Amino acid sequence: MTETPKHLPPEALDAWLAEAKRVLEIDDEIDIAALLDVAKDVAHNVARPAAPLTTFALGLALGRQSSAADSPEALSRLAELVTARALSWEQES
């Protein structure tokens, strides 16, 4: 028996994200919409399994930027880089 996938708007994910942050002991704010936008573009232009892997890599890159990691602009900049690359990926493959 297969389950129907759950499709929720970003704001409906707040409760889950709050719990995940609690379990992972993360206090930082997370821009859900920005991450979902990156995941969408990667899933549609590269491959669906690449979406969670890419958002994980984006988080690693952001974390390695030390003090800049606290800046919403840092996430936006990295998200723009990854999205631009994902959008051009389909044209190359």
C-alpha positions as CSV (number, residue, x, y, z in Angstrom):
1,M,0.0,0.0,0.0
2,T,1.4,3.4,-1.0
3,E,0.8,6.6,0.8
4,T,-0.4,9.7,-0.9
5,P,2.4,12.3,-0.8
6,K,1.9,15.3,1.4
7,H,1.9,18.6,-0.4
8,L,1.9,21.6,2.0
9,P,2.5,25.3,1.6
10,P,5.7,26.6,3.2
11,E,3.9,28.1,6.2
12,A,2.4,24.7,7.0
13,L,5.9,23.4,7.5
14,D,6.6,25.7,10.4
15,A,5.6,23.2,13.1
16,W,7.7,20.5,11.6
17,L,10.7,22.8,11.1
18,A,10.4,24.0,14.7
19,E,10.5,20.4,15.9
20,A,13.5,19.5,13.6
21,K,15.4,22.6,14.9
22,R,14.7,21.6,18.5
23,V,15.9,18.1,17.9
24,L,19.0,19.3,16.0
25,E,19.6,22.1,18.6
26,I,19.5,24.9,16.0
27,D,18.4,28.4,17.0
28,D,18.9,30.0,13.6
29,E,16.0,31.2,11.5
30,I,15.5,29.2,8.3
31,D,14.2,30.8,5.2
32,I,11.8,28.0,4.1
33,A,10.6,29.7,1.0
34,A,14.2,30.3,-0.3
35,L,15.2,26.7,0.3
36,L,12.0,25.3,-1.3
37,D,12.6,27.6,-4.3
38,V,16.1,26.2,-4.8
39,A,14.8,22.6,-4.3
40,K,12.0,23.2,-6.9
41,D,14.4,24.6,-9.5
42,V,16.9,21.8,-8.9
43,A,14.2,19.1,-9.0
44,H,12.7,20.4,-12.2
45,N,16.0,21.2,-14.1
46,V,18.5,18.6,-12.8
47,A,16.7,15.7,-11.1
48,R,14.3,15.2,-8.2
49,P,16.8,13.4,-6.0
50,A,19.2,16.3,-6.5
51,A,16.9,18.7,-4.6
52,P,17.5,17.5,-1.0
53,L,21.2,16.9,-1.7
54,T,21.6,20.4,-3.1
55,T,19.8,22.0,-0.1
56,F,22.0,20.0,2.2
57,A,25.1,21.2,0.3
58,L,23.7,24.8,0.5
59,G,23.4,24.5,4.2
60,L,27.0,23.2,4.5
61,A,28.3,26.0,2.4
62,L,26.4,28.6,4.5
63,G,27.6,27.1,7.7
64,R,31.2,27.2,6.6
65,Q,31.0,31.0,6.0
66,S,31.1,31.5,9.8
67,S,29.8,34.9,10.7
68,A,28.3,35.5,7.3
69,A,26.1,32.4,7.8
70,D,23.9,34.5,10.1
71,S,23.1,36.9,7.3
72,P,19.9,36.4,5.2
73,E,21.9,37.9,2.3
74,A,24.4,35.0,2.5
75,L,21.6,32.5,1.9
76,S,20.1,34.6,-0.9
77,R,23.5,34.9,-2.6
78,L,24.2,31.2,-2.4
79,A,20.7,30.3,-3.4
80,E,20.9,32.5,-6.5
81,L,24.2,30.8,-7.5
82,V,22.7,27.3,-7.2
83,T,19.5,28.3,-8.9
84,A,21.2,29.9,-11.8
85,R,23.3,26.8,-12.3
86,A,20.3,24.5,-12.0
87,L,18.4,26.5,-14.6
88,S,21.2,26.3,-17.1
89,W,21.8,22.6,-16.3
90,E,18.9,21.3,-18.4
91,Q,20.2,23.1,-21.4
92,E,23.5,21.3,-21.2
93,S,22.4,17.7,-20.5
